[in-house]
Amino acid sequence: MARDYDGEDLEKKYAEEALDRKAKAGIHADACTTSIKLFKHYGRKKPLVKQVICKKCGKIFKTNRDTQLCFSCERKKN
């Protein structure tokens, strides 16, 4: 003969199962998004254009090359 569960026992059982499901879902969500969060901070790129002060004339210009002279001073040099 099957045992009839009291209403309280059944409610406790379901409440514990619900807590377990919520905890597992939270752990799963954290595990899935952690790699994405780490990549966002790790994968930041440096800007290509940088601001440089010319060593010869003191003019401020922007370039993507590794140079210390502005375009006009560089042209005069050659």
MOWOUR-V958553 format. One record per pair of residues at least 6 apart in sequence whose ideal C-beta (glycine too) atoms are under 6 Angstrom apart, sorted by the first residue. I is the first residue (numbers start at 1). J is the second residue. D is the distance in Angstrom with one decimal. If there is no record, write none. Layout:
BEGIN
<<I | J | D> <I | J | D>>
END
This chain:
BEGIN
<<48 | 64 | 4.9> <49 | 62 | 5.2> <49 | 64 | 5.2> <51 | 62 | 5.3> <52 | 63 | 5.9> <53 | 60 | 5.5> <54 | 69 | 5.7> <54 | 70 | 4.0> <54 | 73 | 5.7> <55 | 68 | 4.6> <56 | 69 | 5.8> <56 | 73 | 4.3> <57 | 73 | 5.6> <59 | 70 | 4.8> <61 | 70 | 4.9>>
END
